[in-house]
Structures are given as structure tokens and as C-alpha cells.
Amino acid sequence: MDLCFTDLPPLRKGPAMPKIDIETAPVGHGTSYPDEFAGPCLPRRRWKLGDAAGLTQFGVNLLRLPAGAWSSQRHWHHTEDEFVTVLSGEVVLVEGSPGAPLTETVLKAGDCAGFKAGVPNGHKIENRSDAEAVLLEVGTRNPTGDGVDYPDIDMVLPQGADRYFHRDGTPYPKYDRRT
């Protein structure tokens, strides 16, 4: 079989992708959730490795969850897939679909989970241990924005919105990210 490479698309121009210096990568520490929902997520630390590498089609985050911290409020995405793997430590994945009881699954180093866009399987990760847990998060980047539903609380993020809203459409105040 002859291999022909004459129909390849042109190479993209741009800088090489060197090793990422995590300490200088953009960060998304804490949360921009409204005050009444922010507490368990304030201590989380997130380094945006995909942004540091200039990736545009998917995001990659290094997430450090101190003991007692949550990755998020329980949620699901309308248009973006999510994948998470535990690099170190132990966490509890809390998930559930509408009308079904919540399930809790312990995830340890090497374990992973994925969530398909548009499937209303609300999920969050809690660090219930007494030690830090480190995770890698990977997700689609929708250029028109993503909608997010938070099934346990009175909060939604409409597609393309710059703030959270109550389910009745009333906006929450816009909060800056804080820890």
C-alpha cells in the first residue's frame, strides 16, 4: 500500500508548544457562584493548562481540592462534554439524573469519569478526605458558550450568559471570582 501525503491540510503557523509552566499558567481559583452557593467551592484551586498551551478546541484544568472542598455545585452541561481523572488522593463523585436517587462513588488515583453534553446527569466531586486531592479536568469548548443547569439549587447559567440566574429568570448579582 502506497501512502500519499499530498492531500494534507497546510500546517498552521504559530509558536511551538513547549512544556507548560504550571506556576505561570492562568488560574481560576475559587468561584464566581452567588454567595449562598459559593462556600464549598471557595478553596478549590484550578490552573488552566489548556489556556496556557493555547488550545482552542478543548480545555484542560489541573484542579487541587483541599480537604472538604467541592469541584462545583452539582451540575450538567448543555453543549460541552466533561472528563475528569484523579491524579492523587481520594474524592467522592456525587451524581444523579432527574427522578433517580443520587449515587456516590469513591474515586482514587487512576480512576476517571466522563459526562456527555446534554445528558441531565448532575454531578460534582467532593473531597471528604483529610488530604488534598489532585484531578485533571478536560472539556469541550463551545465557541458560542455553554448552558449549565444546577438541579439541586435555584441556579442556572443560560448559554452565553455572563452571570447566573434564578430558575424564574431573575439574575443573581454578578460576582467576581473569589477564594
C-alpha positions in Angstrom: 0.0 0.0 0.0 1.4 3.4 -1.0 1.0 6.2 1.4 0.3 9.6 -0.1 0.6 12.8 1.9 -0.2 15.2 -0.9 -3.7 16.0 0.3 -2.8 17.1 3.8 -4.1 20.5 5.0 -1.5 23.2 5.3 0.4 23.4 8.5 -0.8 26.0 11.0 1.5 28.9 11.8 2.3 29.7 15.4 4.8 29.1 18.2 5.8 25.6 19.3 4.0 24.2 22.3 6.7 23.9 25.0 6.4 22.4 28.4 3.8 24.2 30.4 5.0 26.1 33.5 2.1 25.4 35.8 3.1 28.1 38.2 2.6 30.7 35.4 -0.5 29.2 33.8 -3.7 31.2 34.0 -5.7 30.4 37.1 -9.4 30.1 38.0 -9.1 29.7 41.8 -12.2 29.8 43.9 -15.6 30.5 42.4 -17.9 33.2 40.9 -21.1 31.5 42.3 -23.5 33.6 44.2 -22.6 33.9 47.9 -25.3 31.4 49.0 -23.7 28.6 46.9 -20.0 29.6 46.9 -18.9 28.2 50.3 -17.7 24.6 49.5 -16.1 25.7 46.3 -14.1 28.7 47.5 -11.0 26.7 48.5 -10.6 24.9 45.1 -7.6 25.8 43.0 -7.7 25.5 39.3 -4.8 26.0 36.7 -6.0 26.5 33.1 -3.4 24.3 31.3 -5.3 24.3 28.1 -5.2 28.1 28.0 -1.5 28.1 28.8 -0.9 25.8 25.8 -3.2 27.9 23.5 -5.7 25.1 23.0 -9.0 26.3 21.4 -11.0 23.1 20.9 -11.0 21.7 24.4 -10.0 22.9 27.9 -7.7 21.2 30.3 -7.5 22.1 34.0 -5.4 21.0 36.9 -7.7 21.0 39.9 -6.5 20.9 43.5 -9.2 20.2 46.1 -8.2 20.7 49.7 -9.9 18.5 52.3 -13.6 19.4 52.5 -13.7 21.3 49.1 -16.0 20.6 46.2 -15.2 20.8 42.5 -18.6 22.6 41.9 -22.2 22.6 42.8 -23.9 19.6 41.3 -24.5 20.5 37.6 -24.7 19.3 34.0 -23.7 21.0 30.7 -26.0 21.6 27.7 -23.3 21.6 25.0 -20.0 20.6 26.5 -18.6 17.2 27.3 -16.6 16.7 30.5 -14.0 14.2 31.6 -12.1 14.0 34.9 -9.3 11.8 36.2 -7.9 11.6 39.7 -4.2 12.1 39.8 -3.8 11.7 43.6 -5.9 11.5 46.6 -9.5 10.3 47.1 -12.7 12.0 46.2 -16.5 11.2 46.1 -18.4 11.6 42.8 -22.0 12.6 43.6 -24.3 12.2 40.6 -27.8 11.6 39.5 -30.4 12.1 36.8 -33.9 13.6 37.3 -36.2 11.3 39.2 -33.4 8.9 40.3 -31.7 8.8 43.6 -28.2 10.3 43.9 -25.3 7.9 43.8 -21.9 8.3 45.4 -18.8 6.7 44.0 -15.3 6.8 45.6 -12.7 7.8 43.0 -9.0 7.2 43.7 -5.8 7.9 41.8 -6.2 6.5 38.3 -10.0 6.5 38.3 -11.9 8.6 35.9 -15.4 9.6 34.9 -17.0 11.3 31.9 -20.2 13.3 31.3 -21.8 13.7 27.8 -23.1 17.1 26.9 -26.9 17.4 27.1 -27.4 14.4 29.4 -29.0 15.7 32.6 -26.7 13.7 34.9 -25.9 16.3 37.5 -22.5 15.7 39.1 -20.0 17.2 41.5 -16.8 15.9 43.1 -16.3 16.3 46.9 -13.1 15.8 48.8 -14.3 14.2 52.0 -10.8 13.0 53.0 -8.4 14.8 55.3 -5.8 15.3 52.5 -5.6 17.3 49.2 -6.8 15.6 46.0 -5.5 16.5 42.6 -7.6 16.0 39.4 -7.2 16.7 35.7 -10.4 18.1 34.0 -10.9 18.0 30.3 -13.9 19.5 28.5 -15.2 20.7 25.2 -15.0 24.4 24.4 -18.2 25.7 22.7 -17.4 29.0 21.0 -21.0 30.2 21.4 -21.0 29.4 25.1 -22.5 26.7 27.2 -25.6 26.4 29.3 -25.4 24.8 32.7 -28.1 23.5 35.0 -27.7 23.1 38.7 -30.5 20.7 39.7 -30.2 20.9 43.5 -30.3 24.7 43.8 -32.2 27.7 42.4 -29.5 28.5 39.8 -28.9 28.1 36.1 -26.3 29.6 33.7 -28.0 30.2 30.3 -26.0 29.6 27.2 -23.7 32.6 26.5 -24.7 34.4 29.8 -22.1 36.3 31.8 -23.8 35.6 35.2 -26.0 33.1 37.0 -29.8 33.3 37.1 -32.6 32.1 39.3 -34.8 29.5 37.6 -37.5 32.2 37.2 -35.1 34.2 35.1 -34.2 36.8 37.7 -30.4 37.4 37.5 -28.1 37.0 40.5 -25.6 39.8 41.1 -22.5 39.3 39.0 -19.7 38.1 41.3 -16.0 38.3 40.6 -14.1 35.1 41.1 -13.1 34.9 44.8 -11.4 32.5 47.2 
